[in-house]
Structures are given as structure tokens and as C-alpha cells.
Amino acid sequence: PTYAASQNHKGYEVPSYALESKDGAFELRRYAPHIVASVAVNGTRQKAVGRGFRMLARYIFGGNATGEKIKMTAPVAQAPRDANSWEITFTMPSRYKLDTLPKAKQDSIRFYEAPVSRQAVVVFTGRWGAARLQEEEVRLADWIRSSGLTVTSEPRYYFYDDPMTLPWRRRNEIARLVES
């Protein structure tokens, strides 16, 4: 597939993907490999995303071994690890490779290359409380089923805007990995 070169959201770099199809709020995407910084955080979904965000933000805002500031990207991603644990990730700007990123001061931050993936996604605006996420997960599951796709992951949550953004201007997504 041909991946879009420099995709962005409000000036923030986002991972490159090829859009396979679009059906209203639903998209089928094929993501290119990209480097992520990741932390595992225990607790509720809401508290975990906040704690994980702060840990990763500290790293990119200069709290790393070299003091280098790294540009913010979008989205902040969250995926369940188990019943009480979450993985929070930031995509690293595409100019970095694993061996060119500054080392983290915190052992809890790890880096890896996310492989090529095919994802079914629902895009929505507004606040993302538990009830709204559940509603969008059901909508996405119904679309996946009606599209004849096979899911291979738990839901992933993608948050593109800071909490101060007006709700109707926020971009949120829920994604599921699907078979290629």
C-alpha cells in the first residue's frame, strides 16, 4: 500500500496509514511501522491514561538522558493489557529510529517499533467517558461484523486533543486490529 507521507492533526504528526475504505465514521486503515514510547499503568482506564500521559510527556519535554525536547505527536493511545493494567503510548516523530531516540530516565518507559497493522476505526467527537466509549465500541463491533472482518485485538483508544479542547472540536477514535 501507499502510505500518506506526512499526516497530521492540527499540526501534530500522526502515524502514517493508507486508507483502504471509508464508510461514514468508520475507516479501514493499514498503518505503516512506526516507533512508539510506551508505559504500563495500573488502575482504571480514566486514571491510567492521565498517569501514563504525564510519564511520557515528562520524557518528551526534556526529562530524558540528554535533555532533548521531542515534538508532541497525536494521538495518545491506550490499550488494555489485562483487567487492571493499560498500555499508554506516544508515537515518536518519524525522524527518529530506535537507536536515535534519547534514553529514558525512567525504566518504566520502553520503546519499540509498532509493526504494520490493519485497523478498523470509528472516529467521533465529544467527551470520552466510559458510557460514550462503550457506545462507540458497540457501533464499531457492529460495523466490523457487517463488513465481514475478523478482529484480532481488544479495543484501542486514540485521543487526539487535549482536555481543554471544546468537545465538538475533539477527535477521538476506537480501533480494533483486524486480519489482513
Rosetta blueprint (number, residue, H / E / L):
1 P L
2 T L
3 Y L
4 A L
5 A L
6 S L
7 Q L
8 N E
9 H E
10 K L
11 G L
12 Y E
13 E E
14 V L
15 P L
16 S L
17 Y E
18 A E
19 L E
20 E E
21 S E
22 K E
23 D E
24 G L
25 A L
26 F E
27 E E
28 L E
29 R E
30 R E
31 Y E
32 A L
33 P L
34 H E
35 I E
36 V E
37 A E
38 S E
39 V E
40 A E
41 V E
42 N E
43 G L
44 T L
45 R H
46 Q H
47 K H
48 A H
49 V H
50 G H
51 R H
52 G H
53 F H
54 R H
55 M H
56 L H
57 A H
58 R H
59 Y H
60 I H
61 F E
62 G L
63 G L
64 N E
65 A L
66 T L
67 G L
68 E L
69 K E
70 I L
71 K L
72 M L
73 T E
74 A L
75 P L
76 V E
77 A E
78 Q E
79 A E
80 P E
81 R E
82 D E
83 A L
84 N L
85 S E
86 W E
87 E E
88 I E
89 T E
90 F E
91 T E
92 M L
93 P L
94 S L
95 R L
96 Y L
97 K L
98 L L
99 D L
100 T L
101 L L
102 P L
103 K L
104 A E
105 K L
106 Q L
107 D L
108 S L
109 I L
110 R E
111 F E
112 Y E
113 E E
114 A E
115 P L
116 V L
117 S E
118 R E
119 Q E
120 A E
121 V E
122 V E
123 V E
124 F E
125 T L
126 G L
127 R L
128 W L
129 G L
130 A H
131 A H
132 R H
133 L H
134 Q H
135 E H
136 E H
137 E H
138 V H
139 R H
140 L H
141 A H
142 D H
143 W H
144 I H
145 R H
146 S H
147 S L
148 G L
149 L L
150 T L
151 V E
152 T L
153 S L
154 E L
155 P L
156 R E
157 Y E
158 Y E
159 F E
160 Y L
161 D L
162 D L
163 P L
164 M L
165 T L
166 L L
167 P H
168 W H
169 R H
170 R L
171 R L
172 N E
173 E E
174 I E
175 A E
176 R E
177 L E
178 V E
179 E L
180 S L
